[in-house]
Amino acid sequence: MIILAHDGSIYGDWVAHYALRFAADEADRKLLVLNVLDGNVSPDVIKTKFAKLEKNCQEAGVEWSAASRQNGPSQFAPSYPPRP
């Protein structure tokens, strides 16, 4: 399974193109797309882009799944400045 964090930007579209290709080469042929809701791209634009990506997945024989997450602090982000 390939996991792609996509914010709805054109850069996310570019990376999604390659993520789909990688997923098509995986044994399980799965792509999980996590939409990072940061408010910079309208929900309608994201919906349109993801519909196209879903269609491309179907055409490539890749199982598609998607989820949305609010942008916020990560529990995995390191502390800065680094602790001694």
ABEGO torsion letter per residue (X at the ends): XBBBBBAGBAAAAAAAAAAAAAAAABAAGBBBBBBBBAGABBAAAAAAAAAAAAAAAAAAGBBBBBBBBBBBBBAABBBOBBBX
